[in-house]
Amino acid sequence: MTIVYIIVGVVVLLIAIVVISVSFRRDAPGEEDDPLQARLAEYIQRGNVSSLEEIELSQPFSERVIIPIVRRIGEISARFTPQKAIQDTARKMELAGNPWPIDAATFLAIRFILAVVMGGFVFASVLLSPPENSSNGFLYIGGATFGGFFLPHLMLTGRITRRQDEVRKAMPDALDLLTICVEAGLGFDAAMSKVSEKWENELSLAFARTIREIQLGKVRRDAMKAMSDRLGIAEVTSFVAAIIQSEQLGVSMAKVLRIQSDQMRVKRRQRAEELAHQAPVKMIIPMAFLIFPTIMIIILTPAAIQISTSLG
């Protein structure tokens, strides 16, 4: 029966992980904001308009049940969560590019749900098969709860790091293309639009959003500052400050872009050299715990066998 309980617990844990992963699902490119309206438009185009109930039931189970439940939990938890925590989480999700179709309160609720689920699973396992030392059981439960609470935070931090690294790598090439377009006679807004059309990365998406904000009537200076705040990278902040200053002082935009491009390439090379110097230090840990013990086993095992044989 203990094996059966463990299997049931593993199944429950897998279901919880699936629920959390579905709630973190990123909307596919080109997907409508309202799935119900998209489904209704599809039925209208086919000429087979059914009732709204049938259209809603035709949606996936995750969109009908799981995501609304998670969002409802987020709305309830927002009443008891400090506003500072919600603002900090919203800021981090903005830096990550809003990778999931949830808000900050829902993200915090998911952290608590995952902590309770993983802690409850380990607690049930400890009750079914208690360890020899009772303090180890509390340690396991606390570790699982702590890990479940911080796992979404680690995922979010990893997405922020990957997004910022992608933007840093794309900055020199993007500035080169901006320089070429400006020198060819295009305006700065048209050059940014060309860059957003040329590539499909986080920097091009940030440029495209900035262009849309400018087209909707936002001042270029404010739109560029907003882009810098959304990315949170020192290189982008320096680039935006140089563009705003050149616009205010009337300096040649092409010259400023070329200087910024050269500086970005120098910074990218310096960052690569820094990572190369860090590589030997990072290799010490796997060498000390994985490679050296294996070498010692391979070298000393024949000698140990011969010594044990000679000693009878």
Secondary structure, 3 states (H helix, E strand, C coil): CHHHHHHHHHHHHHHHHHHHHHHCCCCCCCCCCCHHHHHHHHHHHHCCCCCHHHHHHCCCHHHHHHHHHHHHHHHHHHCCCCHHHHHHHHHHHHHCCCCCCCCHHHHHHHHHHHHHHHHHHHHHHHHHCCCCCHHHHHHHHHHHHHHHHHHHHHHHHHHHHHHHHHHHHHHHHHHHHHHHHHHCCCCHHHHHHHHHHHCCCHHHHHHHHHHHHHHCCCCHHHHHHHHHHHHCCHHHHHHHHHHHHHHHHCCCHHHHHHHHHHHHHHHHHHHHHHHHHHHHHHHHHHHHHHHHHHHHHHHHHHHHHHHHHHCC
